[in-house]
Amino acid sequence: MAGTIVAGAAVYFGSQQTGLAPVRDTQDANQTGAIVAVNVPDTLSANAMIGKTAYQVKCATCHGENAAGKDGKAPPLVHKIYEPSHHGDEAFQRAAAIGVRSHHWPFGNMPPVDGLTRADVSMIVVYVRELQRSNGIN
């Protein structure tokens, strides 16, 4: 129970710091498990569209639709913690290639992602960065 309280507080306070709203619609949370509400831009660049396709195939199962996180699975990538000045593009490359030890969120370790090239991850990063900018994370 204490772990649930700590996890909930981390999500709540983390989303308050960025101005992103935690998902409060219980029906939406039950259907998608999204951790934060993400403002999706009306248009994406061509590279972001390529990245979105790769993201949906390789990342969305854990990190949720539009990088909003998934309760009990993985954190939102549209979050201040993943802004470029804190987690540069190479951090995404390394995460996909070798995995990540759990350190910011209570979701456990992230395993490496099979079947992604550096070019694939670069396009995914373009997509995530455009989502971040649309949500005030620069």
C-alpha positions as CSV (number, residue, x, y, z in Angstrom):
1,M,0.0,0.0,0.0
2,A,2.8,2.4,0.8
3,G,4.3,1.7,-2.6
4,T,1.0,2.6,-4.3
5,I,0.8,5.9,-2.4
6,V,4.4,6.8,-3.3
7,A,3.8,5.9,-6.9
8,G,0.7,8.0,-7.0
9,A,2.4,10.9,-5.4
10,A,5.3,10.7,-7.8
11,V,2.9,10.8,-10.8
12,Y,0.8,13.6,-9.3
13,F,3.6,15.8,-8.3
14,G,5.6,15.1,-11.4
15,S,2.7,16.1,-13.6
16,Q,2.2,19.3,-11.5
17,Q,5.7,20.4,-12.1
18,T,5.3,20.3,-15.9
19,G,1.8,21.7,-16.1
20,L,0.7,18.4,-17.7
21,A,-2.6,17.2,-16.2
22,P,-2.7,13.7,-14.8
23,V,-5.5,11.8,-16.4
24,R,-8.5,12.2,-14.1
25,D,-11.3,10.6,-16.2
26,T,-11.5,7.1,-14.7
27,Q,-13.1,5.7,-17.8
28,D,-10.1,6.9,-19.9
29,A,-7.6,5.7,-17.3
30,N,-9.3,2.3,-17.2
31,Q,-9.3,2.0,-21.0
32,T,-5.8,3.4,-21.7
33,G,-4.0,3.5,-18.4
34,A,-2.6,6.9,-19.4
35,I,-0.7,8.6,-16.7
36,V,-0.8,12.2,-18.1
37,A,-3.0,13.9,-20.6
38,V,-1.1,14.8,-23.8
39,N,-1.9,17.6,-26.1
40,V,-1.2,16.1,-29.6
41,P,-0.2,18.7,-32.2
42,D,-2.6,19.1,-35.2
43,T,0.3,18.2,-37.6
44,L,3.5,16.3,-37.3
45,S,6.6,16.6,-39.5
46,A,7.3,13.8,-42.0
47,N,10.0,12.4,-39.7
48,A,7.8,12.5,-36.7
49,M,5.1,10.6,-38.6
50,I,7.7,7.9,-39.3
51,G,8.7,8.0,-35.7
52,K,5.1,7.7,-34.6
53,T,4.6,4.5,-36.6
54,A,7.8,3.0,-35.1
55,Y,6.7,4.2,-31.6
56,Q,3.3,2.6,-32.0
57,V,4.9,-0.8,-33.0
58,K,7.8,-0.9,-30.4
59,C,7.0,1.6,-27.6
60,A,3.3,2.2,-27.1
61,T,2.6,-1.2,-25.4
62,C,4.5,0.1,-22.4
63,H,4.8,3.9,-22.7
64,G,1.2,4.3,-23.9
65,E,-0.5,6.1,-26.7
66,N,1.1,9.4,-27.5
67,A,3.8,8.7,-24.9
68,A,1.4,9.4,-22.1
69,G,2.7,6.6,-20.0
70,K,0.8,3.5,-18.9
71,D,-0.2,2.9,-15.4
72,G,1.7,0.0,-13.9
73,K,3.8,-0.4,-17.0
74,A,6.0,2.6,-17.9
75,P,6.3,6.3,-17.5
76,P,5.2,9.1,-19.8
77,L,7.8,10.3,-22.2
78,V,5.9,13.6,-22.5
79,H,7.2,14.7,-19.1
80,K,9.7,17.3,-17.8
81,I,12.0,14.4,-16.7
82,Y,12.6,13.6,-20.4
83,E,13.1,17.1,-21.7
84,P,16.2,17.5,-23.9
85,S,18.3,19.2,-21.3
86,H,17.8,16.3,-18.9
87,H,17.6,13.3,-21.2
88,G,19.2,14.1,-24.5
89,D,18.5,12.2,-27.7
90,E,21.4,9.8,-27.0
91,A,19.6,8.7,-23.7
92,F,16.8,7.4,-25.9
93,Q,19.3,5.6,-28.1
94,R,20.9,3.9,-25.1
95,A,17.6,3.0,-23.5
96,A,16.5,1.2,-26.6
97,A,19.8,-0.5,-27.2
98,I,20.8,-1.6,-23.7
99,G,17.8,-0.9,-21.5
100,V,17.6,1.3,-18.4
101,R,17.9,0.6,-14.7
102,S,14.9,2.0,-12.8
103,H,15.8,5.3,-11.3
104,H,13.1,8.0,-11.9
105,W,9.9,6.0,-11.7
106,P,8.6,2.9,-9.7
107,F,8.1,0.8,-12.8
108,G,11.1,-1.5,-12.7
109,N,13.9,-1.8,-15.2
110,M,13.3,-1.2,-18.9
111,P,14.7,-4.0,-21.0
112,P,16.4,-3.4,-24.4
113,V,14.1,-3.1,-27.3
114,D,14.8,-5.7,-30.0
115,G,14.5,-4.8,-33.7
116,L,15.2,-1.1,-33.5
117,T,18.0,0.6,-35.5
118,R,19.6,3.9,-34.4
119,A,17.7,5.4,-37.4
120,D,14.4,4.0,-36.1
121,V,15.1,5.5,-32.6
122,S,16.1,8.8,-34.1
123,M,12.7,9.0,-35.8
124,I,10.9,8.0,-32.5
125,V,12.8,10.8,-30.8
126,V,11.6,13.3,-33.4
127,Y,8.1,12.2,-32.6
128,V,8.5,12.4,-28.8
129,R,10.2,15.8,-29.0
130,E,7.3,17.2,-31.1
131,L,4.9,15.9,-28.6
132,Q,6.9,17.4,-25.8
133,R,7.1,20.8,-27.5
134,S,3.3,20.7,-28.0
135,N,3.0,20.3,-24.3
136,G,5.4,23.0,-23.3
137,I,8.5,20.8,-22.7
138,N,11.4,22.2,-24.6
